[in-house]
């Protein structure tokens, strides 16, 4: 019996992984050999080829793709989505992950797969708290995660940086500098990871407090004090803070404040369909979700009782998907002990039409397992569930804490230096995600020590940002029609 067949017999989901671990030296190559393999790929896929963006003659209509996403979304929320995407080309790009996925499948790749973020937009990186309550910087959005070519994430990140610079009216040379910094940071980090052991790579992270200590000379005393105040606010952004902002007490009972259409509590639901769905959230969602948690975290959740629920609008591209918040309270008589969970609908990844269906049974599971593979440290309450909606369709969801010491950079007011610094961190974080889940040796061997790939991607980012501007104009015109 062969190695792969033995893995199947043992019931291993990925028998190829079994073969890699137990197959002996004949199936394994050294790090140097894999770096050489990556370098050899330059002949098949020159690094300069990544500069190209030539729209195919049969390019899919980006507006039609965006409309196709909206068929299964809550129709009353679509005006909110359109308004947010129409704010600027940069805002449009945040909601246009599907059109870019359709375009990226026409660009060159080395066919080295990693666990993609799927939407590695600069706004999808930020600070959050680890289970040990340290603040780290990392990717923080995984709705589109799927295995695929590492270049896809790099090009989406680079284009988002270019568009952010345009949105801030920065000169072309400053925008290019920021993009080159991000891609250069990715390349240099990958080279570093290729010299490290697998466990070392896994545990690597960007500790925000340590980062400030290491670079404190780069800030004035006033800037440093402002940064520390900002970090203190992020630390305090938790369920207790969510309770203060989102709830009120009426007749001795805590309930979620109404702010339609952005926040609509159960008691304000107008249609029978919405009322039944709200009931499903309270009755079925938490029960199914508990089965996805490990026993110790299930025990933790069992100490809480659901008090109220509301439909809540989030993000830009996600507007119209079903998203709920559930307010929970700890044991009566104990110290104030709230927990606010977010229940977010998980649909097909925008990459699946072009890279193949997810191997996960549910899309919530796809998101959660992708996040666990990529992220340095995740929310301890992360899990998934599904239920049959009022329309008879099975809908998938993932759950997490609404606020868990999370913070994002203020891109509306970022300076040139701030954009460059943020781009450097994003490049490192993306390389770390890919090094944890893909062949870091081959990717590093392909990238090399020079900046040929960096400059090619910077050219692509500028060209695709022009394409995005044209798509944005077409989208705005479609709203008028």
C-alpha positions, -999 to 999 in steps of 0.1 A, spaced: 0 0 0 14 34 -10 18 64 14 -11 83 0 -34 53 2 -23 46 38 -33 82 46 -67 76 31 -71 44 50 -64 62 83 -91 87 74 -68 117 71 -85 145 53 -53 155 35 -35 123 26 -8 143 8 1 158 41 5 123 55 28 115 26 50 145 33 54 137 69 58 100 68 69 94 32 106 94 39 134 115 24 125 107 -12 95 130 -11 113 159 7 137 184 -7 162 206 13 156 243 18 184 251 -6 170 229 -33 136 245 -29 151 280 -31 168 269 -63 135 256 -76 120 290 -69 149 308 -87 145 285 -117 108 297 -120 121 331 -131 127 316 -166 91 305 -168 76 335 -151 100 365 -153 97 388 -124 93 417 -148 61 400 -162 42 410 -130 42 446 -142 17 438 -169 -20 447 -168 -36 442 -201 -74 438 -198 -85 408 -218 -109 414 -247 -136 394 -229 -130 410 -195 -161 405 -172 -181 437 -166 -171 448 -130 -205 464 -124 -223 432 -134 -201 412 -111 -209 435 -82 -246 433 -90 -243 395 -90 -231 396 -54 -262 415 -44 -288 390 -56 -288 372 -22 -282 402 0 -307 422 21 -321 445 -6 -331 472 18 -294 477 27 -280 479 -8 -284 517 -9 -261 519 21 -236 497 2 -238 518 -29 -234 550 -10 -203 538 8 -187 524 -24 -195 556 -44 -177 578 -19 -143 576 -38 -123 552 -61 -105 541 -29 -138 533 -12 -151 515 -44 -120 493 -44 -127 481 -9 -160 467 -22 -146 455 -55 -128 424 -44 -148 402 -68 -139 422 -100 -102 422 -91 -103 384 -84 -117 380 -119 -89 401 -133 -61 385 -113 -68 351 -129 -54 367 -161 -21 377 -146 11 356 -144 17 335 -113 44 310 -102 17 285 -91 31 285 -56 0 284 -34 -5 298 1 -35 304 23 -46 337 8 -62 365 28 -82 370 -4 -87 407 3 -53 420 14 -64 456 13 -44 481 34 -76 488 54 -78 451 64 -46 453 85 -45 466 120 -40 461 157 -58 436 179 -54 419 213 -40 384 217 -54 360 243 -25 371 265 -38 406 261 -8 419 242 -14 441 212 -1 428 178 -2 441 142 -16 417 116 -42 410 90 -77 413 104 -102 404 76 -106 368 62 -140 367 45 -124 358 12 -96 335 24 -88 305 1 -57 287 -10 -42 303 -41 -12 320 -57 7 343 -33 10 370 -60 -28 377 -57 -25 391 -22 6 411 -29 -9 428 -59 -42 437 -41 -22 451 -12 1 471 -36 -29 485 -55 -47 495 -23 -17 515 -12 -15 532 -46 -52 541 -43 -49 553 -7 -21 576 -18 -42 590 -46 -71 594 -22 -48 615 0 -36 635 -30 0 624 -26 24 628 -56 31 598 -77 67 595 -64 54 592 -28 28 567 -38 54 546 -56 77 548 -26 50 534 -3 42 506 -27 79 497 -31 83 498 6 54 473 11 66 448 -16 103 452 -5 92 445 31 74 414 19 105 402 0 129 409 28 107 393 54 103 362 32 140 359 29 143 361 67 116 334 72 134 312 47 163 310 71 142 302 101 127 269 114 90 262 110 82 267 147 102 300 147 82 313 118 49 302 134 56 322 166 69 353 149 47 384 154 48 422 156 43 433 192 31 469 191 46 480 224 79 464 215 78 481 181 73 515 198 102 509 222 125 499 194 117 530 173 109 556 199 137 578 186 117 583 154 90 602 173 88 634 192 76 632 228 42 646 217 38 620 190 48 592 213 23 603 239 -4 605 213 4 570 200 2 556 235 -31 573 242 -44 557 209 -31 523 220 -48 527 254 -81 533 236 -76 502 215 -70 481 247 -102 494 262 -122 486 230 -139 455 244 -173 441 252 -177 465 282 -171 494 259 -195 480 233 -222 478 260 -216 515 269 -220 526 233 -246 502 219 -270 495 247 -294 513 271 -312 502 303 -350 504 302 -372 492 331 -341 476 346 -333 455 315 -304 460 292 -313 463 255 -296 474 222 -302 510 211 -320 514 178 -303 532 150 -320 521 117 -309 511 92 -274 505 107 -286 489 139 -321 473 141 -329 455 174 -352 425 174 -381 445 189 -380 469 159 -382 442 132 -410 451 108 -416 420 87 -424 384 97 -393 372 78 -370 395 99 -387 385 131 -383 348 124 -347 353 114 -340 372 146 -356 343 165 -332 319 147 -303 340 157 -312 337 194 -322 300 193 -301 282 167 -270 303 160 -255 301 195 -263 264 198 -247 254 165 -218 277 172 -209 261 205 -202 228 187 -174 245 167 -156 256 200 -131 236 219 -144 222 252 -128 248 275 -142 277 254 -176 260 252 -176 259 290 -167 296 290 -196 305 267 -221 285 288 -216 309 317 -233 336 296 -270 342 288 -282 360 256 -300 392 265 -308 409 232 -299 408 195 -298 432 166 -290 434 129 -260 455 123 -244 470 92 -207 465 89 -179 474 65 -182 485 28 -181 454 6 -199 434 33 -230 456 35 -261 437 27 -248 404 41 -266 392 72 -247 405 102 -260 404 138 -247 413 172 -258 394 204 -255 410 238 -247 384 266 -245 388 303 -225 367 328 -238 352 361 -263 373 380 -248 390 411 -213 388 397 -192 418 387 -204 435 354 -195 408 329 -208 414 294 -199 396 262 -209 410 228 -207 386 199 -208 394 162 -225 369 139 -215 375 103 -227 358 72 -200 339 52 -207 334 15 -186 319 -13 -151 335 -15 -147 359 -44 -118 337 -55 -137 304 -57 -151 310 -93 -115 312 -104 -95 290 -81 -120 262 -74 -144 255 -46 -134 255 -9 -127 222 6 -145 233 38 -180 220 44 -193 254 54 -181 289 45 -180 299 81 -156 271 87 -136 282 57 -132 317 72 -124 305 107 -99 279 96 -83 302 71 -79 329 98 -64 304 123 -39 294 96 -29 329 87 -32 350 119 -6 353 146 -31 349 174 -69 349 171 -100 357 190 -107 329 216 -144 330 207 -139 325 170 -162 298 156 -189 290 130 -224 278 125 -251 275 98 -289 273 97 -318 272 72 -332 306 66 -368 316 61 -363 312 24 -353 276 28 -316 283 19 -288 271 42 -268 301 53 -233 300 68 -220 323 95 -189 328 116 -189 343 151 -163 363 171 -162 390 197 -175 423 183 -147 443 198 -116 426 212 -90 453 215 -92 460 178 -80 491 160 -73 502 124 -52 530 111 -69 563 102 -64 562 64 -84 594 59 -58 615 77 -26 595 72 6 613 62 32 603 36 55 590 63 26 573 80 16 555 48 52 543 42 55 530 77 21 513 76 30 498 42 62 483 56 42 466 84 16 453 60 43 438 38 58 420 67 25 407 80 15 394 46 48 376 42 44 360 76 9 347 66 23 333 34 54 318 51 32 300 76 10 284 50 31 281 18 66 272 6 86 301 19 118 287 4 105 287 -31 89 321 -28 121 336 -14 142 319 -41 119 334 -68 120 369 -53 157 370 -48 177 399 -33 171 426 -59 141 448 -64 130 435 -98 98 421 -85 91 452 -63 93 475 -92 72 453 -114 44 452 -89 46 489 -84 40 493 -121 11 469 -119 -4 488 -90 -3 521 -109 -19 505 -140 -45 487 -121 -54 518 -101 -61 535 -134 -84 505 -143 -101 509 -109 -107 546 -116 -124 537 -148 -145 510 -131 -155 534 -104 -168 559 -129 -188 531 -145 -202 521 -111 -212 556 -103 -229 560 -136 -248 527 -131 -262 542 -98 -276 572 -117 -292 548 -143 
